[in-house]
Amino acid sequence: MAMKGWTLLILLFLIVPAGCESPDEQQSYQENKKMVVDMLKTDDGKRAVREMLQEKEMKGAVVLDQSAVKETIVETMTTDQGKELWQELMKDSDFSKQLAKAMQKENEALLKKLMKDPSYQEMMMDILKAPDLQQEYLDLMKTKQFREQMEQNVQDLMGSPFFEEKMANAIGEALKKQKEAEKK
């Protein structure tokens, strides 16, 4: 049934009872609203709504505005209740995998950008220059098994939804320490 048909049907349910009754007997807005809501809760009502949502015209009307979606996500992520919601969602492995897949290209781009960042490169070099571990790192890095494992680890890390947040926090702390050291 077309959307116009459903609109007409709903209007009939609201107007006919009101027109047939005397002014004293007319239903109030709340009574009409309750009646329509009750109708929509029935199996027939649910089926009618489902059919309406499958029509092209209705799908076009329901499509969400990109700025509204962005605003909703930002609000959800910045509140304490939103943070708790995201933590719960991340515990669901299927959700985490889907989100990681969706963000994989952005995470890869971020890592490539970080690798070109001089302060990030310097931080990585400081880690690799530890005298006790330098020779062990070199020997280990020469093995094929290590390179394959490293590639897998990087892919897993890039797929992690928390990668960006952890990396941003680590870089922020490193920059703070560097500034404090320069001040001294």
Secondary structure, DSSP 4 states (H G I P E B T S, - for coil): --HHHHHHHHHHHHHHHHHHS-TTTPPPHHHHHHHHHHHHHSHHHHHHHHHHHHSHHHHHHHPPPHHHHHHHHHHHHHSHHHHHHHHHHHHSHHHHHHHHHHHHHHHHHHHHHHHH-HHHHHHHHHHHT-HHHHHHHHHHHTSHHHHHHHHHHHHHHHH-TTHHHHHHHHHHHHHHHHHHHHH-
